[in-house]
């Protein structure tokens, strides 16, 4: 069956009565037949839910589960498996999942793309089931109004492709990994290489549809501005099940320019990175220059050096870019031969490390080109780092060898939007965001511990150079090192530890919204928004 058009879903499909005070049941998994009967009885007869349910006895269960696991750390024989998977085909299947999950005291994990770094959308340490949204992925683009409705299960690549089908002069500011699911990406903030021009994904939202804890289908008007604000950067999975977002498209030129230039320490990388941090947050809003720092073999046998890779998107032609770079960032010594003029859609291929000459319909592929074991962490930098500081960082990276840093500049539009406009608070005072990366392909706990500890050691070393009180972190770069939500009396105090790092002063407002719309804390995961301590937990 095709996904529903968000414009045509009626806000009340059929009467649903949910008891606000549910009988407390055992923590053990419910009897299968009882749970399945509940799901069937709460979905529309014209859209039976049976074909959307996969239990471990189903031959396709493993393939459905693994299809959207993007971190191999959570795809092992010892990883706890879900009680069942609901691959929703209709809005009533989502409503049934919410109602029956509460009735049977079974934790629900909501998965749209599976790119959450800690696997919180498909792993739990208690009995749980997965509500997988990948079938709900319709995209309706309206160029006349410069808007689109996109369902949570669509990927960024599908969205970009559908926009380009209708217009070569429109795009949307979001990520460059084309297999990322819309639901998690946008609800957690959503950033990409046009954020200096147009802000985050959530800065370009107009409306949304969500299933709340009572099983009601709400839009922006019926959910109210507080809840709409919360799911525009505070993580949708803490408040309900986001079905779709209405987004505002942005203007892009028919010709954009990209480049990738590498410099090692022997090629003056320290001076260039030092200058980058003064230029990148303050240059034209049309220019975004990311720096990737990694360790490679040196020119002398047996030695290591640091390499800085500068990757850029410029919303204009190469002639204008070269003029701008020569004036503001001559240290990089950019040449015409480094520049590639292309369309905005094809620039996504370039940034996603796909050959730019490939057919653009590769963006419709929902499986990544590679899946690996990984660990990620994040930080924010508020003042430039001295050359001596950078040299110390390089030495630490050479010591660790396999840790990687991504520097993503802010400034521009990011500095103009108030920190309270959305739950995302990391605005004007930050120069750039850091992502720490470790990737590996070997299985085993010893190997995993080695690579995970690399990121932790580098993160610890960076303490003097990054934000503090709180040390800020990006919610879409989930990092369970920051703390874990525990259901019970300490829910709020545990949640506040990571909540303040992700959301700063916006955390308190998120807690207020959560306590109002989901007082029983049904919508929860390892780093969800907690309820107020005097509420039922």
C-alpha positions in Angstrom: 0.0 0.0 0.0 1.3 3.5 -0.7 2.0 5.9 2.1 -0.7 8.3 3.1 -0.6 11.9 1.9 -0.1 14.1 5.0 -2.3 16.7 3.5 -5.2 14.3 3.3 -5.1 12.5 6.6 -8.1 13.5 8.7 -7.2 14.6 12.2 -9.6 12.0 13.7 -9.7 8.8 11.8 -11.8 6.8 14.1 -12.8 6.9 17.8 -10.0 5.9 20.1 -10.5 5.7 23.9 -7.4 5.2 25.9 -7.5 5.0 29.7 -5.2 7.7 31.1 -4.5 5.5 34.1 -3.3 2.1 32.9 -3.2 -0.9 35.2 0.5 -1.7 36.1 1.4 -5.0 34.6 4.4 -7.3 35.0 7.7 -6.2 33.4 8.0 -9.4 31.6 6.9 -9.5 27.9 3.2 -10.0 27.3 1.7 -13.2 25.9 2.2 -13.0 22.2 -1.4 -13.8 21.2 -2.7 -11.2 23.7 -0.5 -8.5 22.4 -1.2 -9.3 18.7 -4.9 -9.3 19.4 -4.6 -5.8 20.9 -2.7 -4.6 17.8 -5.3 -6.1 15.5 -8.2 -4.7 17.4 -6.9 -1.2 17.4 -6.0 -0.9 13.7 -8.5 -0.1 11.0 -10.2 -3.1 9.5 -9.6 -1.7 6.0 -5.8 -1.6 6.8 -5.1 -4.8 8.6 -1.9 -4.7 10.7 -1.1 -8.4 10.4 1.2 -8.0 7.4 3.2 -5.3 9.1 4.1 -7.5 12.2 7.3 -9.5 12.3 7.9 -11.8 15.3 11.1 -13.9 15.9 9.3 -16.9 14.5 8.9 -15.1 11.2 11.6 -16.0 8.6 12.0 -12.4 7.7 12.4 -11.1 11.3 16.3 -11.0 11.2 16.5 -9.3 7.8 13.9 -6.7 8.8 15.7 -6.0 12.1 19.1 -5.7 10.5 18.0 -3.7 7.5 18.2 -0.4 9.4 21.0 -1.1 11.9 23.7 1.4 11.0 26.2 0.6 13.8 27.6 -3.0 13.9 28.2 -2.6 17.6 24.5 -3.3 18.0 24.2 -6.2 15.5 25.7 -9.1 17.5 24.4 -12.4 18.6 24.3 -11.2 22.2 22.4 -7.9 21.5 19.0 -8.1 23.0 16.4 -8.5 20.2 12.9 -6.9 20.1 9.8 -8.8 21.1 8.4 -8.0 17.7 8.7 -5.4 14.9 5.8 -3.3 13.5 6.6 -2.0 10.1 3.7 0.4 10.0 1.9 0.7 6.7 -0.9 3.1 7.9 -1.4 5.7 10.6 -3.7 3.3 12.5 -0.8 0.9 12.9 1.1 3.6 14.7 -1.9 4.4 16.9 -2.3 0.7 17.7 1.4 0.4 18.7 1.1 3.3 21.1 -2.1 2.1 22.7 -1.0 -1.6 23.0 2.5 -0.8 24.1 1.1 1.1 27.1 -1.6 -1.5 27.8 1.0 -4.3 28.0 3.8 -2.2 29.7 6.1 -2.9 26.8 8.8 -0.3 25.9 8.5 1.0 22.3 11.5 2.0 20.2 10.8 4.3 17.2 13.1 3.8 14.2 13.0 5.9 11.0 16.5 5.5 9.6 18.6 3.8 12.3 21.5 6.2 12.1 21.4 7.0 15.8 24.9 6.5 16.9 24.1 4.5 20.1 21.4 2.3 18.6 18.7 3.7 20.9 16.0 3.3 18.3 16.4 -0.5 18.1 18.2 -1.7 21.3 17.0 -1.9 24.9 17.9 -3.7 28.1 14.2 -4.4 28.9 11.5 -6.2 26.9 10.7 -4.0 23.9 9.3 -3.8 20.4 10.3 -1.7 17.4 7.9 0.6 15.6 9.7 0.9 12.3 8.6 3.9 10.1 10.4 3.0 6.9 7.2 2.2 5.0 5.7 5.7 5.8 7.9 7.7 3.4 5.7 9.7 1.1 7.0 13.1 -0.1 4.8 15.8 -1.6 6.7 18.8 -3.0 4.8 22.0 -3.9 7.2 24.4 -5.7 4.5 27.1 -6.0 4.4 27.5 -2.2 8.0 26.4 -1.8 7.0 23.7 0.7 7.0 20.0 1.0 5.3 17.4 3.3 7.7 14.6 4.1 7.0 11.5 6.2 9.3 10.3 8.9 10.4 7.2 7.2 11.7 8.9 4.1 15.5 9.4 3.8 17.4 12.7 3.1 18.4 11.3 -0.3 14.8 10.6 -1.3 13.8 14.1 -0.2 16.6 15.8 -2.1 15.8 13.7 -5.2 12.1 14.6 -5.2 12.8 18.3 -4.7 15.2 18.3 -7.7 12.5 16.5 -9.8 10.4 19.6 -9.4 13.0 22.3 -9.4 16.7 22.9 -10.0 16.6 26.0 -7.9 15.4 24.6 -4.6 16.8 22.5 -1.8 16.6 21.9 1.9 19.2 22.5 4.6 19.9 19.1 6.1 22.5 16.4 6.3 24.7 15.0 3.5 24.5 11.3 4.4 21.7 10.3 2.0 20.4 7.2 3.9 19.6 9.1 7.1 15.9 9.0 8.1 13.9 12.2 8.2 12.2 11.5 11.5 15.2 11.4 13.8 17.3 13.9 11.8 14.8 16.7 11.8 13.3 16.1 15.3 16.8 16.3 16.8 17.8 19.5 15.0 19.2 18.5 11.7 22.2 20.3 10.3 24.1 20.3 7.0 26.4 22.3 4.8 23.8 25.1 4.2 23.3 25.9 7.8 25.4 29.1 7.6 23.0 30.3 4.9 19.7 29.0 6.1 20.1 27.6 9.6 19.2 24.1 10.7 16.5 21.8 9.4 14.3 22.8 12.3 14.7 26.5 11.5 12.7 25.7 8.3 9.7 23.9 9.7 6.2 24.9 9.2 4.0 22.1 10.5 4.1 18.5 11.7 1.9 15.5 12.4 2.3 13.4 15.5 0.6 10.6 17.3 0.5 11.4 21.0 0.3 9.1 24.0 -3.5 8.9 23.8 -3.3 7.7 20.2 -4.5 11.0 18.7 -3.3 12.3 15.4 -2.4 16.0 15.9 -1.0 18.8 13.7 0.7 22.0 14.7 -2.6 23.7 15.5 -4.1 20.9 17.6 -0.9 20.0 19.4 -0.1 23.6 20.3 3.1 25.6 20.0 4.8 24.1 23.0 4.7 20.6 21.7 5.6 21.7 18.2 8.6 23.6 19.6 9.7 20.5 21.5 9.7 18.2 18.5 11.6 20.8 16.5 14.9 19.9 17.9 14.2 18.2 21.3 13.8 14.7 19.8 10.4 13.5 18.7 10.7 10.1 20.4 10.4 11.7 23.8 6.9 13.2 23.1 5.1 10.9 20.6 5.5 9.4 17.2 6.2 12.0 14.5 4.5 11.0 11.2 5.5 13.9 9.0 7.0 17.4 8.8 6.0 20.2 6.5 9.2 22.0 5.5 10.1 25.3 3.9 12.2 24.8 0.8 15.1 27.2 0.2 16.7 28.8 -2.9 19.8 27.3 -4.3 21.7 28.5 -7.5 21.7 26.3 -10.5 25.5 26.1 -10.3 27.3 25.5 -7.0 31.0 24.8 -6.4 32.6 22.1 -4.2 36.2 21.4 -3.4 38.3 19.0 -1.3 41.9 20.1 -0.5 44.3 18.2 1.7 47.3 19.6 3.6 49.7 17.7 6.0 51.8 19.2 8.8 54.7 19.3 6.3 52.4 21.4 4.0 51.8 24.0 6.7 48.5 22.4 8.0 48.8 24.0 11.4 48.9 27.5 10.1 46.1 26.8 7.6 43.8 25.3 10.3 44.7 28.2 12.6 43.5 30.7 10.0 40.5 28.5 9.0 39.0 29.0 12.5 39.1 32.7 12.1 37.7 32.7 8.5 35.2 29.8 8.3 32.6 31.2 10.9 32.9 34.8 9.5 33.1 34.4 5.8 30.2 34.7 3.3 27.1 32.8 4.3 27.3 31.1 0.9 30.5 29.3 1.9 30.8 26.3 4.2 34.2 24.8 4.8 34.5 21.7 6.9 37.8 20.4 8.1 38.5 16.7 8.8 41.6 16.0 10.9 43.1 12.5 10.8 46.5 10.7 11.1 48.3 9.3 8.0 51.7 8.0 7.2 54.5 10.6 7.1 56.9 11.2 4.2 59.7 9.3 6.1 59.2 5.6 6.5 57.7 4.6 9.9 56.5 8.1 10.8 53.0 9.5 11.2 51.7 13.0 10.4 48.4 14.9 10.7 46.4 15.6 7.6 43.7 18.4 7.4 41.1 17.9 4.6 39.1 21.0 3.7 35.8 20.2 2.2 33.6 23.0 1.0 30.2 23.9 -0.6 29.9 27.3 -2.1 26.5 28.5 -3.3 27.8 30.1 -6.5 30.3 29.6 -9.3 34.0 28.8 -9.0 35.1 32.3 -10.2 33.3 34.0 -7.4 34.6 31.4 -4.9 38.2 31.8 -6.0 37.9 35.6 -5.6 36.5 35.2 -2.1 39.1 32.6 -1.1 42.0 34.7 -2.3 40.7 37.7 -0.4 39.8 35.9 2.9 41.7 32.6 3.1 44.8 32.8 0.9 46.6 30.4 3.2 44.8 27.5 1.7 46.1 28.4 -1.8 42.9 27.2 -3.5 43.3 26.7 -7.3 40.8 26.6 -10.1 41.7 23.0 -10.7 40.6 22.2 -7.1 37.1 23.5 -7.8 34.2 21.4 -9.3 31.1 23.3 -10.5 28.0 21.1 -10.3 24.3 21.2 -9.3 23.2 21.3 -5.7 21.8 17.8 -6.0 25.1 16.4 -7.3 27.0 18.2 -4.6 25.3 15.8 -2.2 27.0 12.9 -3.9 30.4 14.7 -3.5 29.8 15.3 0.2 28.6 11.7 0.7 31.8 10.4 -0.8 30.0 9.1 -3.9 31.5 9.7 -7.4 29.9 12.9 -8.6 29.4 11.4 -12.1 27.2 8.6 -10.8 23.5 8.7 -11.7 21.7 10.8 -9.1 19.1 8.1 -8.5 21.7 6.5 -6.2 20.2 8.9 -3.7 17.1 6.7 -3.7 19.2 3.8 -2.4 18.3 3.3 1.3 21.3 1.1 2.2 24.6 2.8 3.0 27.6 2.0 0.8 29.3 0.6 3.9 28.3 -0.2 7.5 30.9 -0.3 10.3 31.4 -0.4 14.0 31.6 3.1 15.3 31.7 5.5 18.2 30.9 9.3 18.1 31.2 12.2 20.6 30.8 15.9 20.2 31.9 19.3 21.5 31.6 23.0 20.8 34.4 25.6 20.5 33.8 29.2 21.6 37.2 30.8 21.0 40.0 30.1 18.6 42.7 27.6 19.6 46.3 28.9 19.6 48.9 27.3 17.3 50.5 25.7 20.4 47.1 24.3 21.3 46.6 22.8 17.9 50.1 21.3 17.9 49.3 19.6 21.2 46.1 18.2 19.7 48.0 16.9 16.7 50.6 15.2 19.0 47.7 13.6 21.0 46.1 12.3 17.7 49.4 10.9 16.5 49.7 9.1 19.8 46.2 7.7 19.5 46.5 7.1 15.7 42.9 6.1 14.8 40.9 9.0 16.2 39.4 11.5 13.7 38.1 15.0 14.2 35.4 16.8 12.2 35.3 20.6 12.5 32.0 22.2 11.3 31.8 26.0 11.3 28.9 28.0 12.6 28.4 31.8 12.2 26.2 33.3 9.5 22.5 32.5 9.9 23.3 30.2 12.9 24.4 33.3 14.9 21.2 35.2 14.1 18.6 32.9 15.4 17.8 33.0 19.2 18.9 30.1 21.2 15.3 29.6 22.4 13.7 29.6 19.0 14.0 25.8 19.1 15.3 23.4 21.7 18.7 23.5 19.9 20.7 26.0 22.0 24.2 26.0 20.4 23.9 29.3 18.5 25.7 32.6 18.5 28.7 32.1 20.8 30.0 28.9 19.2 32.6 29.1 16.4 32.3 25.5 15.4 31.2 22.0 16.4 33.5 19.1 16.8 32.6 15.5 16.0 34.9 12.8 17.3 35.0 9.6 15.2 36.3 6.1 15.6 35.5 3.5 13.0 36.5 -0.1 12.8 35.6 -3.4 11.0 36.7 -6.1 13.4 34.3 -7.7 15.9 34.9 -8.4 19.5 34.8 -6.5 22.8 38.5 -5.9 23.1 38.6 -4.2 19.7 35.5 -2.2 20.5 36.9 -1.1 23.9 40.1 0.0 22.2 38.4 2.3 19.6 35.8 3.6 22.0 38.5 4.6 24.5 40.3 6.5 21.7 37.4 8.9 21.4 37.2 9.2 25.2 40.9 10.0 25.5 40.8 12.6 22.8 37.6 14.1 24.2 39.3 14.3 27.6 42.3 16.0 26.1 40.2 18.6 24.4 38.6 19.8 27.7 40.6 23.1 27.9 39.6 24.1 24.3 35.9 23.6 24.4 32.7 24.9 26.0 32.2 24.4 29.7 29.6 24.8 32.5 28.0 23.0 30.8 30.2 21.2 28.3 27.8 21.3 25.4 27.0 18.3 23.1 24.8 17.8 20.0 21.7 15.7 20.6 21.8 14.1 17.1 25.3 12.8 17.9 24.0 10.7 20.7 26.6 9.7 23.3 25.6 7.5 26.2 28.8 8.4 28.0 27.0 11.6 29.0 24.4 9.6 31.0 21.5 7.3 30.7 17.8 7.7 31.5 16.4 5.4 34.2 12.7 5.0 34.7 11.9 5.5 38.4 12.5 8.0 41.1 15.8 9.2 39.7 14.5 9.7 36.2 14.6 13.5 36.3 18.0 13.8 38.1 19.6 11.3 35.7 18.0 12.9 32.7 19.2 16.4 33.7 22.8 15.3 33.5 22.8 14.7 29.8 19.8 17.0 29.1 21.6 20.2 30.1 24.6 19.3 27.9 22.4 18.7 24.9 19.8 21.5 25.5 21.3 23.9 28.1 18.6 26.3 29.5 16.0 24.8 27.0 16.1 21.5 29.0 13.7 22.8 31.6 11.1 23.8 29.0 11.4 20.4 27.4 10.7 18.8 30.7 7.6 20.9 31.3 6.3 19.9 27.8 7.1 16.3 28.4 5.4 16.2 31.8 2.3 17.7 30.3 1.9 15.6 27.2 3.3 12.2 28.5 3.1 12.3 32.3 3.4 8.5 32.5 6.7 8.6 30.6 5.7 6.0 28.0 7.8 7.6 25.2 11.2 7.0 26.6 14.7 5.8 25.6 18.2 5.9 27.1 18.5 9.6 26.6 14.9 10.8 26.4 13.5 13.9 28.1 12.4 12.9 31.7 9.2 14.1 33.5 9.2 16.3 36.5 10.2 14.5 39.7 6.8 14.9 41.4 5.1 13.3 38.4 4.4 9.6 38.0 7.6 8.0 36.6 
